[in-house]
Amino acid sequence: MTEMLRADIAALRIMAAGIRNEADAIASIDPVAHLAQVAQAMPNSATGAAASTLAEPLLTALGRMTTQLNALADTTDHATATYEDAEQALKTQLDTYLHTTS
């Protein structure tokens, strides 16, 4: 019966670590130099104009993505601990229920 109540704790930990890796990868993206090169190479074009104003909003969006992914990883870690605690409490309750003599 306790098999129905189990969460895959290892999978949750792997998921949290994977999410953190993705957040780190996104945090390491620095498009500023590339955008400056585009703006400089195409000064009289719509693309160059867009590139010259894109760095700040893009960095803001990347920062938000990193923050949200780290929050998701933290939530997953918290859920892992919660599942472990709940699993132990339910196991104790079921063991008590199943092994109590009347």
N, C-alpha and C positions, 0 to 999 in steps of 0.2 A: 504494500500500500504506500509506503514512503517513496517508492520510485516515481509515483505520479507527482510528487511534491518537489522534486529536485530541479534546480536550475543548474546549468552548465557553468560552474564558477570559473573553470579554466578558460572557457570560451569568452566569458565576460572580461577576464583579465587580458586576454589576447586582444580583444576588441578595443579596450581602453588604451593599451599600448600602441596599437595600430593607429588609432585616432590621434594620439599624441605625436606619433611619427609624421602623420599628415600635417598636423598643425605646425610642427617644426619646419617641415618642407615649405609650407606656405609662408611662414615667417621669414624664411631665408630668401624669398624672392625680392629682388631689388630692381625694379624696371626703370628707375630714374635715368641711369646712364643711357640705356637703350632708347628711351623716349627722347632724350635730349639729342641723340644722334639722328633720329628720324626727323625731329623738328629742324635740326641744322641742315640736314641733307635735302629737305623739301620745304624751304622757307616760304615759298609763294603758293603753297597748295593747301587744300582743306585738310589733308592728312597731316601735314606739318603743323598746321595751326592746332589741330586736335591733339597731336602728340605733345605740343608745348604746354597744354593745360591739363593733361591727363594724369600726370605723376601724383599729385596730391590726392585726388579722389581715389585713384587706384591703390595707393598705399593705405588709405583709410579703409577701403573695402577689404584689402588683404589682412589688415590688422583686426578688423571685425571678424573675419572668417577664422583667424587664428584664435581669437578670444572665445568664439562660439564653440569651436572644436575642442578647445581645452576644457570648457565648461561641460561639454558632453562627455569627455573622458573622465572628468571628476565625478559627474553624476553616475557614470558606469561603475567607477570604483566604489562609490557609496552604495550603489545597488548590490554590488558583489558582497560587500560587508553585511548589508542588510539581509540578503539571501542566506548568507552563511549563518547569521544569528537566528533568522527565522527557521532555517532548516534544523538547526540544533534544538531550538525550542519545540518545534513540532515533533521531532524525533523523541525527545524526552517525554512529551505528552503522550505520544502514541505508545511508547514503551511502557509508560505507567499504566495506560489504559489496557494494553494487551496483557500485561504481566501482573496486574493487581488481582489478588485472590479475595474472593468475597466470602 
